[in-house]
Amino acid sequence: MTDFSYQYYSNCDKPKKWLFFLHGYNNSQEEMEHIYNNLLAKTNQLGIIAPIGSQVASADNKRHSWWKISGFDTEGKRLRPETSIEEIVLIYNQIGQISLETADKMNAFIDKMQQIYNFDNNQTYIAGFSQGAMLGIWTALTRKSPIQACFSCSGLVVADNLLAKKIVSKPKIYLMHGKQDKQVMYKCLEYSFNTLKNLEVDTEAISFENLTHEVNIKETEFMVSKIK
C-alpha cells in the first residue's frame, strides 16, 4: 500500500527511464494527460508514473491537490501582480511542515514504485507543475539518495528556511517558467534560482516568452532532451 493512487503511461514494454510527474493544484489527470502524451511522443524508452494528490478539490472527486494553500493566504495575495516576491515567500514559508511531510510520503511512494517496476534512482526523474513543482523540488532534495534530475514547471522553492535544514541530496534541478504566468508569477523564477544556488544545488533556469501558467510542447521537448 502507498499513500497515493496513480496512473501509469508508457509506449514501450520495458522503459529504461522513469519520470514521476506531479500535477498542479486543483488539477485532474485528464487535464494533465496531454503533457504525458507530448513527452511520450518524443521518446520510446520512458515510463511515466503520475501520482494523484490526496486532497480532493472538486465535488466529482476528479480534481486533486497536494495540500491546501487557501488557509495560509485567505486574501489570495500571492496571485496579485503587485505583491512583492518577499511577501509571496512569507506566505509559502508557512507550508514548510506540510511540504516536508508530503515529500516524505512521495519518497516512500517512489521507493514502492521502484520495487514494483524494478528500477532505481539512476533511472529516476521527477517533474512537477505548479504546486506539483514545489513538491517535486522538496522530494528531490530530501530523498536519501539522489535521482537523476528534477524539472520544475511554473513552480517555486517554498519554505526554504526549513528546506535548508532537510536537504540530503542535490540532483540537477531545471527551473522552467513562462514570462506571462499570472498564477505562480514569473518573478518567482529568479528567487528560486538564487535560493537553490545559495544552497549549492546545481540549477538551470529556462524562460519562455509567451507562456502562461501551463506546460507547453517546448518544455516537454526540453525535458526529454535531458532524460538520458
Buried (B, 14 or more C-beta within 10 A) or exposed (E): EBEBEBBEBBBEEEBBBBBBBBBBBBBBBEBBBEBBEBBBEBBEBBBBBBBBBBBEBEEEEBBBBBBEBEEBBEEEBBEEEEBEBEEBBBBBBBBBEBBBEBBBBBBEBBBBBBEEBEBEBEBBBBBBBBBBBBBBBBBBBBBEEBBBBBBBBBBBBBBBEBBEEBBEBBBBBBBBBBEBBEBBBBBBBBBBBEBBEEBEBEBBBBEBEEBEBBBBEBBBEBBBEEBE
